Amino acid sequence: MENQDWKNLGFGYRDTDYNVRCYYRNGNWGELEISSSNVINLHMAATSLHYGQEAFEGLKAFKGKDGKIRVFRMDENAKRMQDSSDGIMMAKLPVEKFQEAVRLAIKMNKKFIPPYESGASLYIRPLLIGTGPEIGVKPSEEYLFMVFVMPVGPYFPEGFKPTDLVIMRKYDRAAPQGTGKYKVGGNYAASLVEGGLAKKGGFSAVLYLDSKKKKYIDECGPANFFGIKGNTYVTPESDSILPSITNKSLIVLAEEMGLNIERRPVPWEELAEFEEVGACGTAAVISPIKRVYDADNDHEYVYGTEPGPWSTKLYNKLRAIQYGDAQDKYGWVEVID
Ligand SMILES: *Cc1c(COP(=O)(O)O)cnc(C)c1O
């Protein structure tokens, strides 16, 4: 990877040398196994293929100026995967085992971790699938947990730049009391049609409203929503939002910077009142939004073509912690030797 153009990697699948696997059989998790193959052998009647027993996670590791490798809040990802497992009746992987697998996957692929200067990072994708054969609708008795990694370019290779969102009320991402709060593949399958339409229209993502009343803002396809007005960071509260670890972290930093925090239902009409709007998640940290287009009412909410001051401050602070440039007051990063 010596002559790699790290900056222009983008976010695409890329092979690395090794991945980590762990099987659940006869009611027990086995030992971690290292594989150099990028394929798995799967029963054609596996529940993951037929009934969507699949959950995933996404996190990143960063190389610092000091050459150290840091991984961000992986205990939170481990716990969230347990919640997802409960949500679709899969075997729960112990938090410690999840962490061990992530550490191992990073260590085995050290040469793929982009250098500090590139602004790129190592994306880590853990996933859990039902592997046991069933044809009746019921949970599998066997599971496979895997972790693979790949280098990804900086989300904003040309600099931190705002994009547009679109509201289209005829599409739902998740049912009101459904699986929206779990990180399961099924939610993503359900979002592909409108996600594709949004991209075609030049928008970066769909901004979903609550599925029941279409009254409140839920989240973006793959990222949580926040708005800033006056001295307040506002983010929606809803049963169908995926609890973003980035959002959770930004809330802590925002509070530290002196902002008030409001986590509550956010009526879509409030879009008119925000001074800054952003989408947040592991991929970009913050994707500032310059415009939300309400396609049903042919109305647009405009927030300026440059990222707002609070979004910029929050983005810089979180990135600095991740890369080891700012003090890690909250114990969010673990150094991997
Ligand atoms: C993963 C995900 C997010 C972002 O979560 P992070 O932990 O911040 O990466 C937001 N919304 C959905 C639907 C997601 O799947």
The ligand as an ORCA input file, in Angstrom:
! r2SCAN-3c Opt
* xyz 0 1
  C     -25.360      3.681     11.473
  C     -26.509      4.626     11.349
  C     -26.440      5.958     11.811
  C     -25.168      6.563     12.350
  O     -24.716      5.974     13.521
  P     -23.211      6.204     13.994
  O     -23.085      5.319     15.182
  O     -23.073      7.628     14.348
  O     -22.345      5.809     12.861
  C     -27.582      6.734     11.730
  N     -28.729      6.269     11.199
  C     -28.827      5.010     10.730
  C     -30.113      4.567     10.152
  C     -27.722      4.153     10.797
  O     -27.830      2.916     10.314
*
